[in-house]
């Protein structure tokens, strides 16, 4: 099992450009999450999907959109990137039962110039 | 409002036990204590969680005080690979507080 995979690993954008971060999991989990982590800070939840076909806002959703494409895949889109979105983005998955741990991907390091 | 407070950093010698403290004085009766860690540049990794009883697994032990206002994560024989940021998180299993909320964590440095 690959667990949670994310692409790309690194990305540099110019202000105003758009891009989609991809996430896939092979553990048959119902729930998936997107977090961002700024330097020296903990992770903050952007969006989550409790199950296929549903998405909800987290703590910092502004400037982002998400798509739960199927049970395996959950993408994060930046429509018009801003320097404030320079961060490391982590995707995670779990069973919906909160008693189950979240498994995290390796992260995407995004720089917006 | 932060639900947990942790020291900024600590260190310990390789092979010794690492005891990582966490205060959560406002914890509610239905909230669990979770620990995750993040090794440099990687995604966080689940360690352990508990409600009120002490818990042990292959990675660590979790000791929760009787009043549940604080807890200690114990790594019994720390190795250099345990150098990481450790996050203590309080969360319920239902409702709006069921999300994982990461603070700044405590940086553990294991020295040879």
Interface residues (C-beta under 8 A of the other chain):
Chain A: X4 X35 X40 X41 X42 X43 X44 X45 X48 X58 X59 X88 X90 X92 X97 X98 X99 X101 X102 X103 X104 X105 X106 X107
Chain B: X41 X42 X43 X44 X45 X46 X49 X87 X91 X92 X93 X94 X98 X99 X100 X101 X102 X103 X104 X105
